[in-house]
């Protein structure tokens, strides 16, 4: 299985990324020549999705090392990590990737080919993500049957990863297996990742879908038009609680009310085992303009007061199962996660 959508390019000096803020209107690429460029495309959400953020951040470290190696490689790495770690606070993959790049340097700093080793490590993070997505898709597709009507939220597809997807990867795999499915796509206010990105991906893949506004989901569940939900995650903690794009918690509550299975799909790099429960996850708050404007046009008085959390948290009791590349984790999640990650050994 290879990447479904080409949205990252690396030529050894410049990282090129598909500007997701421009989709679906146009496919425009951005060039990152400095670590500051990488910081901006992450911070400003030109690229987004927890796994992809980690991949891009890893190449950001490489870029800074190549641009500043004459001033000291360790200094360049530390400067890159200090900057990039401020870009998005909720997606733990960012910090995982930065720590992995730092550990690679520490283990190989006396090697004359250290710059090439760091570059190879960034490539590995990218390549491994595609392989991990395949494993998750295989596990998740077991829960999908022909005739299913699946709801997904935000964009957890190729654009959010190295090129295949987490929650949407399950849908791609089920479709490849010949299963007849219909996908309900939440528009995902305020930045409309579902409407702009997930619909764009499903169009390219030829998978049947219906776009709905976020506040339609509960009614459709009550009408039995939705029978399964698959979402991604930006951070999963020890008890199985998790953070995902704002609106996920509401869906989980509605799913519980209507006895609809609610699955979370995310790689092991999205697990933060330093946190005991979901209430400890830091939540990113973003600008008021994201809520007031759509396509640069105001939909509310421009001086409106706004509260704009980018994520919410869902407690484990609302989750049916968590799917990662190591397998399916069933409740009770504390025990399952401990077993998967060999905690306490």
N, C-alpha and C positions, 0 to 999 in steps of 0.2 A: 504494500500500500504506500503510495507516495502522496505528497501534498496535493490537495484538490485545487487550490487556488494559489497562484504565484503572487506573493505580496511582500517578499523580502528578497533583496539582492545584496551580495557582498563581493566587491571586486578586489579586496585586499587593502583598500584604503578608505573607500567611501561606502557607507551603508545606505541603501536605497529602500524606502518603505512606501507602500501604497497608502496614500492619505485617506484614511477612513472617514474623515469629516466631509470629504467631497462626494462620497458615495451616497446614493446610486447615480447622482447626476453625471459625474465624470470620474474617470480613472486617472488620477494624477499622482505622480511619484514625487517624494521629497528626498533630498540628499542630505545625509548627515556626515559632515566632514570633521566635526569637533564633538567633544563630550557635551558641550553646551547645546549643540543641535539635538543630540540624543535626549538630553534632559527635556527639551522643549516638546519634542514629539510625544514623549510619554506624559508629561505634565498637561499638555494642551489636548490630549486624547486624539491626536492624529493617528496614533496606534493605541489599541486598548485590548483588554483580555489578559487575565493574569499570566498564563503561560507565555504569551507573546511579549509582554512587558519584561519578563525575565530574560528571554532570548535577546531582545534589543538592548537591554542593559548590559548583558555580557559583552556584546560587540562595542558598546560604549566604552567599556574598560579598555578593550583592545585599541580602539581609536585613540584614546588619550595616551596610552603607552607608546604607540607608534609616533604620535605627534610630539611627545615630550620625553622620549627615552634618553636624550642627551642630558637631561636634568635629573635623571634617576628614575628607574622603573618603579621602585617601591613607592616613591613620592607620587608618581603619576597614577598608580593604582589607588592609593589612598585618597587622592584628590577626586578621582572619578567616583569612587564609592561614596565619599562624603556628599557630593553633589547629587548623584542619581538616587540615593536613598531618600532624598527629600521629595522626589517627584510624585509618588502616590503612596500613601501610608497604609492602605488596607490590603492590597494584593501582596501576600507573603512571598510569592514567587520572585518578586523583585529582590527581596533581601536574600532569599535562598541562592539566586544566581550570583549576586555580588559576593556572598560568602564563599561560594564555590570557586569563583575566579581568584579570590584572595588566597584560599587554601591551595589552589594550583600553583600560585606564585611561591608560596612558602615552601612547598614540597620540591620546587624545581629552581629556586632562585640562583643556584650556583651553576646551572646549566647554561652554556653559551647560547643555546637556542631558545631561551626563555620566552622571547617575544612570539616565536612561532608556536611554542607550546601553549601559550595563552590564547592565541588565535584558534588553534585546534580545539581547545576546550570550549570556546564559544560555539564552534561548529558542532561539537558533540552535544551541547545543550540543545541546540536546534534539532539535530538529527534524532536524538533520543526522544524529543517531544513528539515527533511524528510517529515513532515506533510505539511510544506509550499510548498515544491516541488510538492506535490500531487495537492494542490490547483492551483498552477500556471499551471501545466500540464492540468488540467481540463479546465481552461480558455483558454489556448493557443490552445488546440486541436480543439476548435470550429472553428478555422481559417484554419484547415487542412481538405482537401477533398481527397477522393480516386483519384488516378492518379496524385497527386501533386509530383513535383520534387523539393525537398527542399535542399537549400545550407546552410551549417553551417560552422562556422569558429572556430578554436582552439578546445578545449574540454570543453563543458558546460554540461557534463553528470554526471553520478554517481560519477566518480572519482574526480570531481570538487566540490562536495557537501557532505552532510551527507550520501548520498548513492542512490539518485534517479536522480537528475539533474535539470537544469534550461531550457535552450533552447533544449537540447537533451531530457529532461523529457517530453516536449511537443510531441516529436517524438515517445517516448516510449508509451505514452498514446494513440496517434493516432493509433499506431500499435496494441495496445491492443483492440482498438475499431473496429478492422477489416479493417481499411482503408489501401488501397494498395498504398504505397508511396515508392519513391526512394530518397535516401539521397546522395547528392553530398558533399564530405568531402574535404575541403581545407586542404592541408598538414600542413600549418601554420609554415612557416619558421620564425625564425631560429631554434627553438627547436622541431618543428614537432609534436606538441601536437595533431593536427588533424590526421596525418598519424599514429602516434604511439598509441594514446590513444582512440580517437573517433572510429577509425576503429576496434580497439580491443574490445571496448564496443559493437559496432553494430554487430560484429561477434558473440559475446556471446549471444546477444539478437535475432539473426536470422533475422535482418532487412536488406533489400537490400540497398546496397550503392555502390558508385563509388568514388574512391580516385582521386583527381586532384591536380596538382601543383597550387599554388596560382595564377600564372599569366594566368591560363586558364579560370578563372571565367568569365571575361568580354566577351570572345568569346562565351562561352556556353550560356550566357545571350542573346547575339545577335542572336544566333541560336534557341532561345526559348526553350532551354533544361532545364532551371531553371525558376520556376514560383513563388517561395517564398523563403524568407531568414529568418532564426531565429538565433539570436546570444545571448550570455550572456552579462553581464556587470560587471565591477569591481567597478565602481562608477558612480552613476547617480545624477545629480545636479538639482537645482530648476527649470531650464528652460527646462528640458528634455534632455539636452545634456549629453553625457556619455563617459566614457573611457572603452575600451576593448582591447583585444590582438591586437598588431600591425597588420595592414592589414584590420581591420574592417572599417575604414573610406573609404578606396578605394572601398570596396564592397558596402558601402552605396551610394557613388557617382555613381557607375555603376548601382545600382538598380534604382536610380532616373532617370538616362538616359533611362533605358529600361522599366520604369513603372512597376517595380516588388515590391510587398509589402515587407517591411523590418521591422521585429518585434524584439524587445528587451525583453528578459525574465530575470528577476532578483528579488530577495526577497527585502522586505522593508529595510533590514539591509544593502543593497548595495546603498541606497540613502543617499547622503550627502546634507542635506538641509541648511548647513552653507555656501555653495557656490552658487553663482548666475548663473554662466554659465560654460561651459566646459573648457574654456581657463584657468580657475583657478585651474584645477585639476593637482596635482603634478605627473609628469611622471618619472617612474623609468627607469634609463639607466643601462644596464647590460654589462657584460664583452665582450671583443672583441673575446674571444675564442669561444663563442657560435655561432658566425657567421663564423669563419674561419674553425672550425672543425665540422664534423659530425661523430658520433661514434668514436671519438678520431683520426679520419683521416683528414688531412688538405685538404680543397677543394680550397684553395687560398694560395698565399705566406704567410708564417706564420708571416712575419713582416708587413703585410698589415695594413694600418690605417682603423679603423672601427668606425661607429656610430651605436649604438644598442639600440634604445628606445624599451622598452618591450611593450608599449601601445601606442595607438593613441586616439584621441578624435573625436567624431562625433557630429555635431550640430543637434539640434532638428528638423530642417526643412527636414532632410533626413530620419526621422523615421516615420513609419506608425502608430505604437502603441507601448506602453510599457505595459508589462504584469507582474504583481506582485501578491502576494497572496491575496491582497485586491481587485483585479479585473483588468479590462483593462482600461488603461489611454489613451485617445485619444487626439489629438491636439485640442486646444492649451494646451501644457503640463503644463505651469505655473499654469493655473487655475485647471487643472485636478489633478496635484500633490498636490496643496494647499488643494483641497477638500478631497483627500484621506487621507492626513496626518493632517487635521484640523488645518492648519496653520492660524495664525491670530486670533485664538479663545482663 
